[in-house]
């Protein structure tokens, strides 16, 4: 997620008229994805803090469910296309003698 953030931030800043506009665009572009990730993390955390009966049931069901649902449930996270970074700006170089 940090690498995704860096790519989206670089692109937003490069395309914006000001730093403030770039940061606002970055926030707008990342808000939904970061929210979805936070929700997935909460769900994962909550599944690990269940009582003894729920833990036992989870341990019985997970080996079966994992193979059937894991890829479909996590594709949104790993198949995200960020596009490309903007081309670097030309740097002015001192004249050679």
N, C-alpha and C positions, 0 to 999 in steps of 0.2 A: 504494500500500500504506500510506503514511503517513496518508492521509485515512481509509482503512478502519480503521486502528489507532485513530485519534482517535475515530471514531464508536463503535466497539465498546468502547473504554475509557470513554467518557462514559456509555454505557448501563450497562456493568457497575458503574461506581462509583455511578450513580444508583440502581440496584436493590439494591445490597449494603447489609448492615448496618454494615459498617466498610470502611475503605480497604483493609485487608489482604484481606478477602473479595472486594472488587471487583477487586483486582489478580490474585488467584488465579483468579477467573472469567474475566477478560480473557485470562490466559495459557491457560486451558483452551480458550476459544473460538477463539483465534488460532493455537494450536500447529500443527494439521494444515495449515491454509492457508499459513502461513509456511514450514512444512517443504516443502510442494509447490512453492512459489515458489523456495526455495533449491535444490531438486533441479533444477528447470527452468533456473535460472541456471548451475548446475554443468555440466549437459548442454550448454547453449549455449556456455559457455566452452570445454569440452573439444572441441567440434566445431571451434572456431576454432584450436586448437593442434595439429591433426593434421599428419601428414607431407605431403610434396609429392604423392604419389600419391592419398592420401585427399582432399586439398584439390581436386585436379583432378576427381576423381570427384564430389565434393560440388558443385563449380561446374557440372558437367554435369547433375546430377540436380535441383538446387534449383529452377531455373525451372519444371520440370515439376511437381515435388512441392509446391511452395509454393502454387500455385493450387488444388490438390486437398485439401491437408491443413491449411493454416495456420489457417483459421477454426475448424475442428473442434478443433484442438490448443490453441487459445488462448481458446476460449469460456469455459472455467472461470475465466479471469482477468478478462475484461472484462464478463461477464454476472452477476457476483456481486451479490446483493441484500442490502444492509445493513439494510434496514428503515428505521425513523425514529429520530431522537434523542428522548430523553425531553423533555417540556415543561420549560421553565425554571422554577425555583422562584420563587414570589412574593417579591419584595423588600419589606421593610418600609420605608415611606416616612414621613418626618417630617410631622407634621400641619401643614397650611397655616393661616396666620393671616389 
